[in-house]
Amino acid sequence: MALVKVENLTKIYGQVQAVAGVSFEIHEGEIFGLLGPNGAGKTTTLNVLCTYTEPTGGNVTVAGCSVAAESETVKRAIGVVPQEIALYADLNAVENMRFFGRVYDVPEARLRRRIGELLQLVGLTEHAHKQVEHYSGGMKRRLNLAVGLLSEPRFLMLDEPTVGVD
């Protein structure tokens, strides 16, 4: 069974058809990329997968759940690393991760463990208590990735993943 299944996805905004009949599958453990020119509908497709916007047509499931009808269940199965940095500059790395971990309903004991593991993974352990406003762009990008991994998602989406990577 596919972890992500997109069948004939269509998204229309007023008179603009942002996505027209897109279909694909992503299986567990697979790395998948959406490539295309600006305006091709890549971010719109990601926004549907993230449950940020509902499709106009087609069927989209993540972990066997409809993004339109079971959005809360889908949100628990995914991690998202947006194109724009989504962190609180006046908080440090641990505080940011604790905040987002609570948003994702990560149990406290598991959250403490994940924060340590992920800061080590992204090479920020020694900067854990430094305010994010003092991080370089690449450090912010790595912390954003750690936040996306906090809930141990089955499916991790990265929008423009190579922007600002150090």
C-alpha positions as CSV (number, residue, x, y, z in Angstrom):
1,M,0.0,0.0,0.0
2,A,1.2,3.5,-0.9
3,L,2.0,5.8,2.1
4,V,0.9,8.8,-0.1
5,K,-1.6,8.4,-3.0
6,V,-2.6,11.3,-5.2
7,E,-5.2,10.5,-7.8
8,N,-6.2,13.1,-10.4
9,L,-5.6,16.1,-8.0
10,T,-7.0,19.3,-9.1
11,K,-6.9,22.7,-7.4
12,I,-8.6,25.8,-8.7
13,Y,-8.4,29.3,-7.2
14,G,-11.1,31.4,-8.9
15,Q,-10.2,31.4,-12.6
16,V,-6.7,29.9,-12.0
17,Q,-6.1,26.2,-12.2
18,A,-3.1,25.7,-10.0
19,V,-3.0,21.9,-10.3
20,A,-4.5,19.9,-13.1
21,G,-5.0,16.2,-12.8
22,V,-1.8,15.2,-11.0
23,S,-1.4,11.6,-9.9
24,F,1.5,9.8,-8.1
25,E,2.2,7.4,-5.3
26,I,5.0,7.5,-2.6
27,H,5.8,4.3,-0.8
28,E,7.3,3.9,2.7
29,G,11.1,4.7,2.7
30,E,11.0,6.3,-0.7
31,I,12.5,9.7,-1.5
32,F,10.3,11.6,-3.9
33,G,10.7,15.0,-5.5
34,L,8.3,17.3,-7.2
35,L,10.2,19.2,-9.9
36,G,9.0,21.9,-12.2
37,P,9.1,25.6,-13.1
38,N,7.7,28.4,-10.9
39,G,3.9,28.3,-11.0
40,A,3.7,24.6,-11.9
41,G,1.7,23.7,-8.8
42,K,4.4,22.1,-6.6
43,T,3.7,24.2,-3.5
44,T,-0.1,23.9,-4.0
45,T,0.3,20.1,-4.2
46,L,2.3,20.2,-0.9
47,N,-0.3,22.4,0.7
48,V,-3.0,19.8,-0.1
49,L,-0.8,17.0,1.3
50,C,-0.3,19.0,4.5
51,T,-4.1,19.6,4.8
52,Y,-3.5,23.4,4.5
53,T,-5.9,23.6,1.6
54,E,-8.6,21.3,0.3
55,P,-8.4,19.8,-3.2
56,T,-11.0,21.0,-5.7
57,G,-11.0,17.5,-7.2
58,G,-9.4,14.2,-7.1
59,N,-8.5,11.9,-4.2
60,V,-5.5,12.3,-1.9
61,T,-4.6,10.0,1.0
62,V,-1.7,9.9,3.4
63,A,-1.2,6.8,5.6
64,G,-4.5,5.5,4.3
65,C,-6.4,8.6,5.4
66,S,-8.2,11.2,3.3
67,V,-6.6,14.7,3.5
68,A,-10.1,16.2,3.1
69,A,-12.1,14.0,5.4
70,E,-9.5,12.9,8.0
71,S,-7.2,15.9,8.2
72,E,-6.4,15.6,11.9
73,T,-5.3,12.0,11.5
74,V,-3.2,13.0,8.5
75,K,-1.5,15.8,10.5
76,R,-0.4,13.3,13.1
77,A,1.3,11.2,10.3
78,I,3.3,14.0,8.7
79,G,6.1,16.4,9.4
80,V,6.5,19.6,7.5
81,V,9.6,21.7,6.8
82,P,8.3,24.9,5.1
83,Q,10.3,27.0,2.6
84,E,10.3,29.9,4.9
85,I,11.9,29.5,8.4
86,A,9.1,28.8,10.9
87,L,10.8,29.4,14.2
88,Y,10.5,31.9,17.1
89,A,13.6,34.1,16.9
90,D,13.3,35.2,20.6
91,L,13.4,31.5,21.8
92,N,16.3,29.2,21.8
93,A,16.4,25.8,20.0
94,V,15.2,23.8,23.0
95,E,12.3,26.2,23.7
96,N,11.3,26.2,20.0
97,M,11.4,22.4,19.9
98,R,9.5,22.1,23.2
99,F,6.8,24.5,21.9
100,F,6.3,22.6,18.6
101,G,6.5,19.3,20.3
102,R,3.5,20.3,22.5
103,V,1.7,21.5,19.3
104,Y,2.3,18.0,17.9
105,D,1.1,16.4,21.2
106,V,4.5,14.6,21.7
107,P,4.4,13.1,25.2
108,E,6.8,15.0,27.6
109,A,9.3,12.1,28.2
110,R,9.5,11.3,24.5
111,L,9.8,15.0,23.7
112,R,12.8,15.4,26.0
113,R,14.5,12.4,24.3
114,R,13.7,13.6,20.8
115,I,15.0,17.1,21.4
116,G,18.4,15.8,22.5
117,E,18.5,13.3,19.6
118,L,17.5,15.7,17.0
119,L,19.8,18.6,18.1
120,Q,22.7,16.1,17.9
121,L,21.5,14.9,14.5
122,V,21.5,18.4,13.0
123,G,24.7,19.5,14.8
124,L,23.2,22.1,17.1
125,T,23.7,20.5,20.5
126,E,26.3,23.1,21.5
127,H,23.9,25.9,20.4
128,A,20.8,24.5,22.1
129,H,20.4,27.4,24.5
130,K,21.4,30.2,22.1
131,Q,18.5,32.4,20.9
132,V,17.5,31.6,17.3
133,E,17.9,35.2,16.3
134,H,21.6,34.8,16.7
135,Y,21.8,31.7,14.4
136,S,23.1,31.7,10.9
137,G,20.6,31.0,8.1
138,G,21.9,27.5,7.8
139,M,21.6,26.8,11.5
140,K,18.0,28.0,11.4
141,R,17.3,25.7,8.4
142,R,18.8,22.7,10.3
143,L,16.7,23.6,13.4
144,N,13.6,23.8,11.2
145,L,14.4,20.3,9.9
146,A,14.7,19.0,13.5
147,V,11.3,20.5,14.3
148,G,9.8,18.7,11.3
149,L,11.2,15.4,12.6
150,L,10.0,15.9,16.3
151,S,6.9,13.8,16.1
152,E,8.6,10.9,14.2
153,P,6.4,11.4,11.2
154,R,5.8,8.6,8.7
155,F,6.0,11.2,5.9
156,L,8.2,14.2,5.9
157,M,7.6,17.0,3.4
158,L,10.3,19.6,2.7
159,D,9.4,22.6,0.6
160,E,12.4,23.9,-1.3
161,P,14.8,21.9,0.9
162,T,18.0,23.2,-0.6
163,V,17.4,26.9,0.1
164,G,19.8,28.2,2.7
165,V,21.4,24.8,3.5
166,D,24.9,25.1,5.0
